[in-house]
Amino acid sequence: MGKKVKMKMRICPVCGSRRLERASVFSGWLTPEVWFCPDCGYRGPVYGEIEVDPSELGGGGENSPRGGREGDR
């Protein structure tokens, strides 16, 4: 059998939301990397990371890895 593929996802260190997004378009490019959570308002350089099976994610909802802003993919 083939090896199961796991995806890594960033999560908010405060509330665990998968909707973590970059605080600005310059984050990690011209300025240090800063993340923002629209669910709890967290803003900072730290994030959690989890491994998930892509089949558990469903199709493109707001909690999927593709649910963020278009430019962050």
ABEGO torsion letter per residue (X at the ends): XBBBBBBBBBBBAAAGBAABBBABAABGAABBBBBBBAAAGBBEABBBBBBBBAAAAEBGBAABAAABBAAAX
